[in-house]
């Protein structure tokens, strides 16, 4: 451009394309971060579906429904006791 081989409009167009590409990369990186956060959230949700107990045993029946809170002795409000 300094020697007059390239017009100012061509340089401006090239810079605009580069800026647009950089913005696209930044947007893609942000989308990746969102997807990773959603994946971690899904892993936590899956982890909360597992039944754990500090002792060995066999589950004979499921007396709770989705969304119910189960405690060992039904001492919490709105909870069912495990027996």
N, C-alpha and C positions, 0 to 999 in steps of 0.2 A: 504494500500500500504506500509506503514511503517513497518508492520510486515510480509510482503511478501505474504499476502493472495490474492492480486490482482496484476496483471501484469501492468507495466507502459503503455503498449499499450491500455489496457482496460480503464485506467484513461484518457489517451489522447483522446480516442474515445468518452468517456462520456463528456469530456470538449468540444470537437468539436461539439457534438450534442447540448449541452447547449448553446454554442455560436451561433449556427445556429438558434436555437429556439428564442434566444433573438433578433437576427437580423430579424427574421420573425415577431416578435411582433412589433419591431420598424417600419418595412415596413408597417404593417397593420395600425399602428397609423398614419403614414404619409398618407396613402390612405384615412383614415377617415378624416384627416384635409383637403385633397384635395376635398373630396366629400362635406364636410360642406361648403367650399369656393364656390364650384359650385352651391350648393343649395342657398346660399346667393345671388350669381350672378343671378340665375334664378328668385328669388323673386324681385330683383331690376328690371329685365327685364319685369316681369309681372306688377309691379307697374307702369312702364312707359307706359303701354298700356291703363291705365285708363284716362278718360277725366274728367278734373276738371275745375270748374269755381267758381269765388267768388260770384256767384248769382244763384238763382233758375231758372230753365228753362227746356225746352224740346228740344231735338235735332231733327230737322226736316229733315236735309240732311247731308250727309258726303261728303264734297267737297275736301277732301284731300286723298291722297293715302299713302300706306306704305312708310315710309322714308321721307315724306314731313314734313317740319317744319311749324307750324301754329302759328302766332302771332296775337294779337288783332287788330292791325291796319296796317299790312303788312309793317312795318317800317324796318324790318331786311332784309338783302340781301338773296335772294333765299328763301323767305318765302311767304306763302299765307296768306292773311288776313282773319280772321274769321268774318262772317257777318250773 
